[in-house]
Amino acid sequence: MSEELNQERSADGVADSIAATAVISVIVLAMYLWLSGMPS
């Protein structure tokens, strides 16, 4: 049972890290598009 719990926690950690990376990527892309549209 402990083995299954560790695997679930590991899978949750992977999913959390992928979600965090996706959120940061979207924010960086939005900032890039916003700033590239500004006059220089």
C-alpha positions as a Markdown table, in Angstrom:
| # | Residue | x | y | z |
|---|---|---|---|---|
| 1 | Met | 0.0 | 0.0 | 0.0 |
| 2 | Ser | 2.9 | 2.4 | 0.8 |
| 3 | Glu | 4.3 | 1.7 | -2.7 |
| 4 | Glu | 1.0 | 2.6 | -4.3 |
| 5 | Leu | 0.8 | 5.8 | -2.3 |
| 6 | Asn | 4.3 | 6.8 | -3.3 |
| 7 | Gln | 3.5 | 6.2 | -7.0 |
| 8 | Glu | 0.4 | 8.4 | -6.7 |
| 9 | Arg | 2.3 | 11.2 | -5.0 |
| 10 | Ser | 5.0 | 10.9 | -7.7 |
| 11 | Ala | 2.4 | 11.1 | -10.5 |
| 12 | Asp | 0.7 | 14.1 | -8.7 |
| 13 | Gly | 4.1 | 15.8 | -8.6 |
| 14 | Val | 4.7 | 15.3 | -12.3 |
| 15 | Ala | 1.3 | 16.6 | -13.1 |
| 16 | Asp | 1.8 | 19.6 | -10.9 |
| 17 | Ser | 5.1 | 20.5 | -12.4 |
| 18 | Ile | 3.7 | 20.2 | -16.0 |
| 19 | Ala | 0.8 | 22.4 | -15.0 |
| 20 | Ala | 3.1 | 25.0 | -13.4 |
| 21 | Thr | 5.3 | 25.0 | -16.5 |
| 22 | Ala | 2.3 | 25.5 | -18.8 |
| 23 | Val | 1.0 | 28.4 | -16.7 |
| 24 | Ile | 4.4 | 30.1 | -16.6 |
| 25 | Ser | 4.8 | 29.6 | -20.4 |
| 26 | Val | 1.4 | 31.1 | -21.1 |
| 27 | Ile | 2.2 | 34.2 | -18.9 |
| 28 | Val | 5.6 | 34.6 | -20.6 |
| 29 | Leu | 4.1 | 34.3 | -24.1 |
| 30 | Ala | 1.4 | 36.9 | -23.2 |
| 31 | Met | 4.0 | 39.3 | -21.9 |
| 32 | Tyr | 6.1 | 38.8 | -25.0 |
| 33 | Leu | 3.1 | 39.5 | -27.3 |
| 34 | Trp | 2.0 | 42.5 | -25.2 |
| 35 | Leu | 5.5 | 44.1 | -25.1 |
| 36 | Ser | 6.3 | 43.3 | -28.8 |
| 37 | Gly | 3.1 | 45.3 | -29.8 |
| 38 | Met | 4.3 | 48.4 | -27.9 |
| 39 | Pro | 6.0 | 51.2 | -29.9 |
| 40 | Ser | 9.7 | 51.3 | -29.5 |
